[in-house]
Amino acid sequence: MVPTQLGRLLDAAGPAVTALAGMDAVLVGGAATGPALLERARDAGVRVIITYGMSETCGGCVYDGRPLDGVEVAVDGDSRLYLGGATVARGYLGQDSASFSIGADDVRWFRTDDAGRWDSRRPGLLQVLGRLDDAVTTGGVTLSPRAVEDAILELAGIAEAVVVGVPDPRWGQRVVAAVVLRPGAPAPALEQVIAHVAARLEPAAAPRRLFVLDALPQLGPGKPDRTAIARLAAR
């Protein structure tokens, strides 16, 4: 399932959580899963496995940061992730694409649009940092929206969060956050969000505007439409 579905089932409690907790594992992917949501699930006895992959790799091929058997992962100097192996598609039907290539030993590779790195403290564990084109540069500082979102999701009452950059004549881009609240939860004050994010990350990462939505615009199941959210934020 996608993180939004997991969060809603945890909010529903009762039989929904009992069903989840009775499963051997619940695979979650399609979008970033925040640490706060993972903690809620595990506290409820749900064994969550975070998957990473895409249609071009036949779905999730990295589980909890570890590539499945036969899957290869490479990270280039710009932190771009490449996925290789038999799970990688041969290409897009009827068109050429530079995203696909053949490497040594005839291994098929797919160039993703995601940034990542190997965990220096836990060898062999991949950390996915988010999409390269989602990065926000404000005042000369380049930020990962995912890191800011994870910090915001630590605040009580916030079910979902998306951080985008909107044009700003002084800073280049201004950090803006859109959030969806858990049922019955009050909206946090902007000052509270700024203080929390600045303490967890750095002052430049703190959102300068915050707006609450009933639901996030989506491109597909669990995939927030950042372009649409940025348009809303700019207005």
RAFEN-V816566 format. One record per residue. N is the residue number from 0. BURIAL is 1 if it has 16 or more other C-alpha atoms within 10 Angstrom, else 0. Layout:
n=[N,N]
burial=[BURIAL,BURIAL]
This chain:
n=[0,1,2,3,4,5,6,7,8,9,10,11,12,13,14,15,16,17,18,19,20,21,22,23,24,25,26,27,28,29,30,31,32,33,34,35,36,37,38,39,40,41,42,43,44,45,46,47,48,49,50,51,52,53,54,55,56,57,58,59,60,61,62,63,64,65,66,67,68,69,70,71,72,73,74,75,76,77,78,79,80,81,82,83,84,85,86,87,88,89,90,91,92,93,94,95,96,97,98,99,100,101,102,103,104,105,106,107,108,109,110,111,112,113,114,115,116,117,118,119,120,121,122,123,124,125,126,127,128,129,130,131,132,133,134,135,136,137,138,139,140,141,142,143,144,145,146,147,148,149,150,151,152,153,154,155,156,157,158,159,160,161,162,163,164,165,166,167,168,169,170,171,172,173,174,175,176,177,178,179,180,181,182,183,184,185,186,187,188,189,190,191,192,193,194,195,196,197,198,199,200,201,202,203,204,205,206,207,208,209,210,211,212,213,214,215,216,217,218,219,220,221,222,223,224,225,226,227,228,229,230,231,232,233,234]
burial=[0,1,1,1,0,1,1,0,1,1,0,0,0,0,0,0,1,0,0,1,1,0,0,0,0,1,1,1,1,1,1,1,1,1,0,1,1,1,0,0,1,0,0,0,0,1,1,1,1,1,1,1,1,0,0,1,1,0,0,1,1,1,1,1,1,1,1,0,0,0,1,1,1,1,1,0,0,0,1,1,1,1,1,1,1,0,1,1,1,0,1,0,0,0,0,0,0,0,0,1,0,0,0,0,0,0,0,1,1,1,1,1,0,1,1,1,1,1,0,0,0,0,0,0,1,1,1,1,1,1,1,1,0,1,1,1,1,1,0,0,0,0,1,1,1,1,1,1,1,1,1,1,1,1,0,0,1,1,1,1,1,1,1,1,1,1,0,0,0,0,0,0,1,1,1,1,1,1,1,1,1,1,0,0,0,0,1,1,0,1,0,0,1,1,0,1,1,1,0,0,0,0,0,1,1,1,1,0,0,1,0,0,0,0,0,1,1,0,0,0,0,1,1,1,0,1,0,0,1,1,0,0,1,0,0]
